[in-house]
Amino acid sequence: MEAFKARLRALLGDDLVSLRLFGSRARGEGSEESDLDVLVVLRRRDRVLCRRIVEAALDVDLAHDTNLAPTVLSVAEFEASRECRTPFYGNVETESVAF
């Protein structure tokens, strides 16, 4: 996660608002084969940024033998999820770990 965070900071700078691990690994229930569910919240989101984030995740996967599964949302999308109290937001709120 630290390697991924460093890559995203270099790639996105201040556009990176939040990076959180959630899912089975965050709950301590994952195995070595489990993916790392990562929420990436950006000031703004577009296709180019999403593609770059996925490429960075693949680079980190290859270098560290991991399986990052990024979910990329803008601040506005994340706030809408919060307002609607979606199950996704509930899971992130209760089980995630900030990086």
C-alpha positions in Angstrom: 0.0 0.0 0.0 2.8 2.4 0.8 4.3 1.8 -2.7 1.0 2.4 -4.3 0.4 5.6 -2.2 3.9 6.9 -3.3 3.1 6.2 -6.9 -0.3 8.0 -6.7 1.2 11.0 -4.8 3.8 11.4 -7.6 1.2 10.9 -10.3 -1.7 12.9 -8.9 -0.3 15.4 -6.4 -3.0 17.4 -4.7 -5.7 15.7 -6.8 -5.4 12.7 -4.5 -7.8 13.3 -1.6 -8.0 9.9 0.1 -6.6 6.4 -0.2 -8.3 3.7 1.9 -8.0 -0.1 2.1 -11.3 -1.8 2.5 -12.8 -5.3 2.1 -11.5 -8.6 3.4 -7.9 -7.5 3.9 -9.0 -4.4 5.9 -11.2 -6.6 8.1 -8.3 -9.1 8.6 -10.2 -11.8 6.9 -8.3 -12.0 3.6 -5.8 -14.6 2.6 -2.6 -14.2 0.6 -4.6 -14.7 -2.6 -7.2 -12.0 -1.7 -7.0 -8.8 -3.6 -6.4 -5.5 -2.0 -9.6 -3.4 -2.4 -8.5 0.2 -2.5 -10.7 3.3 -2.6 -9.0 6.2 -4.4 -10.9 9.5 -4.0 -9.8 12.3 -6.3 -10.7 16.0 -6.5 -11.8 15.3 -10.1 -12.1 12.0 -12.0 -11.7 11.4 -15.7 -10.8 8.5 -18.0 -7.2 9.5 -18.3 -6.6 9.6 -14.6 -8.5 6.3 -14.1 -6.3 4.7 -16.7 -3.1 6.0 -15.1 -4.2 4.8 -11.6 -4.9 1.3 -13.0 -1.5 1.3 -14.7 0.2 2.4 -11.5 -1.7 -0.4 -9.6 -0.5 -3.0 -12.2 3.1 -1.7 -11.9 2.9 -2.1 -8.1 1.3 -5.5 -8.5 4.2 -6.8 -10.6 6.9 -5.3 -8.4 5.4 -6.5 -5.1 3.4 -9.6 -6.0 0.1 -8.1 -4.9 -3.3 -7.8 -6.5 -4.6 -4.2 -6.1 -8.2 -3.6 -7.0 -8.7 0.2 -7.1 -12.1 1.8 -7.0 -11.7 5.4 -8.2 -14.3 8.1 -7.2 -14.4 11.8 -7.3 -15.1 13.7 -4.1 -18.6 14.5 -5.5 -19.3 10.8 -6.2 -18.1 9.8 -2.8 -20.2 12.4 -1.1 -23.3 11.3 -3.1 -22.6 7.7 -1.9 -22.4 9.1 1.7 -25.7 11.0 1.3 -27.5 8.0 -0.1 -26.0 5.7 2.6 -25.1 3.1 0.0 -23.9 -0.3 1.2 -20.5 0.5 -0.5 -20.2 3.7 1.6 -21.3 1.8 4.8 -18.5 -0.8 4.2 -15.9 1.8 3.5 -17.0 3.8 6.6 -17.0 0.9 9.0 -14.1 -1.2 7.8 -11.6 0.9 5.9 -8.0 1.8 6.8 -6.6 5.1 5.6 -3.2 5.3 4.0 
